[in-house]
Amino acid sequence: MPSAILTDGATFSCAHGGTGAIANGIVSISAVAATVTIGGHKPILAGATISFTPASGCTFPQGGPPNPCSVFSLPAPSEQTLTIGGLSVYTATDAAAIALVSNIGNGQPGLTISEPQSAVIA
């Protein structure tokens, strides 16, 4: 079933109310994806991570182990046939698998991605 392509224009949140942005790896990934934009945003490609800062609103206990949500390393995209520069593209179908990934800082799962674009599907 067709699914919307995820972009760096999506909203990311942890299970504790924090918000995040595309981080580690996105510089090189963005360079690969720079030739493709969807509504002015770059598609998220395999290898991306989502990072959070304590000031982003995560209510997971502050001040020591375990720490507030900091980094989520995304699993491999389920769509392997749609690629940009040899890297697979994430789609909304990946949201369920992404939600199960544990945060690197505290081991807690629960990353939610809300993608507003729905015009380009894979």
C-alpha positions in Angstrom: 0.0 0.0 0.0 1.4 3.4 -0.9 2.7 5.5 2.0 3.9 9.2 2.3 7.6 9.8 2.1 9.0 11.1 5.4 10.9 14.4 5.2 13.0 16.7 7.4 9.9 18.9 7.6 8.2 16.3 9.9 7.6 16.8 13.6 9.4 14.4 15.9 8.5 13.7 19.6 9.4 11.3 22.3 7.0 9.5 24.5 7.7 12.0 27.3 6.8 15.2 25.4 10.2 16.1 24.0 10.7 17.3 20.4 13.6 16.6 18.2 15.2 17.2 14.8 17.1 15.3 12.2 20.7 15.1 13.4 23.8 12.8 13.1 24.4 11.7 9.5 21.9 14.2 8.0 24.7 16.4 6.7 26.0 13.8 4.3 22.6 12.3 3.8 21.2 15.7 3.0 24.0 16.2 0.5 22.8 13.0 -1.2 19.1 14.0 -1.0 19.8 17.7 -2.0 18.7 17.0 -5.5 15.2 15.9 -4.3 12.8 18.1 -2.3 9.2 17.6 -1.4 7.5 20.8 -0.5 10.9 22.4 0.2 12.0 19.5 2.5 14.5 16.8 2.0 13.5 13.1 2.3 14.8 11.2 5.3 17.2 8.5 4.1 18.7 5.4 5.7 21.3 6.2 8.3 19.5 9.2 9.8 19.2 9.8 13.6 16.9 12.0 15.6 18.4 14.1 18.4 16.8 15.7 21.4 18.1 18.2 24.0 17.0 18.3 27.6 15.5 21.7 26.9 13.2 20.2 24.2 10.6 19.2 26.7 11.3 15.6 27.5 9.9 15.0 31.0 11.8 11.8 31.5 13.6 12.2 34.9 16.3 14.8 34.7 19.7 15.0 36.5 21.3 11.6 36.1 20.9 8.1 34.9 18.7 7.3 33.3 18.8 10.5 31.2 16.1 12.4 29.3 15.7 11.3 25.6 18.7 12.4 23.6 19.2 10.3 20.4 17.2 7.8 18.4 19.0 5.9 15.7 16.4 5.0 13.1 16.1 1.3 11.9 16.5 0.5 8.2 13.7 1.8 6.1 11.1 -0.9 5.1 11.0 0.4 1.5 14.2 -0.9 -0.1 13.3 -0.3 -3.7 12.9 3.5 -3.5 16.3 5.0 -3.1 18.1 8.4 -3.6 21.8 8.2 -4.2 21.8 4.5 -3.2 20.2 5.2 0.2 16.7 3.9 1.0 13.9 6.4 1.7 11.7 6.3 4.9 8.0 6.3 4.4 5.1 6.7 6.9 4.9 2.9 6.9 8.1 2.9 8.9 6.5 4.8 11.8 5.5 1.7 13.7 9.1 0.3 13.6 10.6 3.7 14.5 8.3 3.9 17.6 9.9 0.7 18.9 13.5 1.9 18.7 15.0 2.6 22.1 16.5 6.0 22.9 20.3 5.8 23.1 20.4 7.9 26.3 17.9 6.1 28.5 16.7 2.9 26.7 13.1 4.1 26.4 11.2 3.6 23.1 8.5 5.8 21.8 9.7 8.1 19.0 6.7 9.5 17.0 7.1 11.1 13.6 4.3 13.3 12.2 4.7 14.0 8.5 2.5 16.7 7.2 3.3 16.1 3.5 1.0 13.6 1.8 1.4 14.4 -1.8 4.4 12.3 -2.6 4.0 8.6 -1.8 6.1 5.5 -2.4 
